Amino acid sequence: MKKKIRVLIVDDSALVRQTLADLLASDPQIEVMATAADPFIAADRLQEEIPDVITLDVEMPRMDGITFLQKIMSQHPIPVVICSSLTGQGTETALKALEYGAVEIIEKPRLGTRQFLEESRLRICDTVKAAASAQLHRLSERSIKAAPKLTADAVLQKPASGAMLQTTEKVVAVGASTGGTEALRVFLQALPMDSPGVVVVQHMPENFTANFAKRLDSLCAVSVAEAKDGDSVLRGHVLIAPGNHHMLLKRSGARYYVQIKDGPLVSRHRPSVDVLFRSAARYAGKNAVGVIMTGMGDDGARGMLELKEAGAVTFAQDQATCVVFGMPQEAIKMGGVDRVLPLDGLAPAVLRVCL
């Protein structure tokens, strides 16, 4: 029998500890090793047993989560998933935690509708399994058998006709998940001010994408912003899909723009890379360049094949530079990838295609 992923939950809220424990325990691949109300209690538990993954709150008494994260990473690195309430300064702090070595961010569970709790369960369990895979260099791609896993058909039907004719303007569509926040930083920092317009889906909770975009904007020569419905896709500009909303590329005459819309989870995600890639295949066709990066699961694999079939050039990040090789690997298996490149080779390759 495969060993379960053992998780230590660190959060000062008893309600959150119990809710997280229940959500994680519902997955047969996960076991809750223990819970702790603050980092000092957690440190005592770590003296007794080392978990496979730690979920860590940001704001806690006696010691904040960021300080505890730094101690973990400097003394005994363990995969850490930040669990945040998604408010104001907390989102900026949680994003900072990714720079300090946290694997991913998840939304702190709320009491609410049955649909919200079910979606939270899938997202949280998948994130924890991705974290364990990233640290231990093994992939666990099996999904929880719950709600049906929808395809991009749920948001945008596949076109009956072929891709549109090539014009002069290129547009770059990028998808990433676990490990993608830093991978995107490397990729976007390598783009010049006059690079083709870029649209990005990074799996990230609602309210995080605005601060994530601001952080990238301060680091990159290109302008980076969280996408709003109707935003034009322009040279030298990058649009990040807002958390909890799908983003589609559209075209009106010679103008590319994005549509932001609600909809069901697609490939277990909202926003979904498959949805973005399908829309790029339909409305950009040969004008599109597709890039799929580090992440767990298979979101984007079908869409990348559709891009390639529409005449787009497609790239995937290689295994050696991925935190989790799942998404690129599935796209490669489906035959949707033209070239597999290390992270630092993606931007130069994209720019060569767009010349």
Secondary structure, DSSP 8 states (H G I E B T S, - for coil): ----EEEEEE-S-HHHHHHHHHHHHTSTTEEEEEEESSHHHHHHHHHH---SEEEEESS-SSS-HHHHHHHHHHHS---EEEEE---HHHHHHHHHHHHTT--EEEE---S--HHHHHHHHHHHHHHHHHHHHHHHT-------SSS----GGGTS---SS------S--EEEEEE-TTHHHHHHHHHHTS-TT--EEEEEE---TTHHHHHHHHHHHH-SSEEEE--TT-B--TTEEEE--TTSEEEEEEETTEEEEEEE----BTTBSS-HHHHHHHHHHHTGGGEEEEE-S-SS-TTHHHHHHHHHTT-EEEEE-GGG-S--HHHHHHHHTT--SEEE-HHHHHHHHHHHH-
